């Protein structure tokens, strides 16, 4: 399993070209390539098909750690 960027490099594809081939938004594909967004199963299939590989060949996890924010959620007016 390799990151999606590795397959893009092997095929000489840019984010714009991959987005067009997969039929997905460029900003979404850019976030996926950077590891800031984990794609849904249909998005994975479209990207893998555009790269000519199986969805199981690509590592889809987040590369950027998720940071938790402190807050009260839906309760308004309460101090922390």
Buried (B, 14 or more C-beta within 10 A) or exposed (E): EEBBBBBBEEBEBEBEBBBBBBEBEBEBBBBBBBBEBEBEEEBBBBBBBBBEBEBEBBEBEEEEEEEEEEEEEEEEEEEE
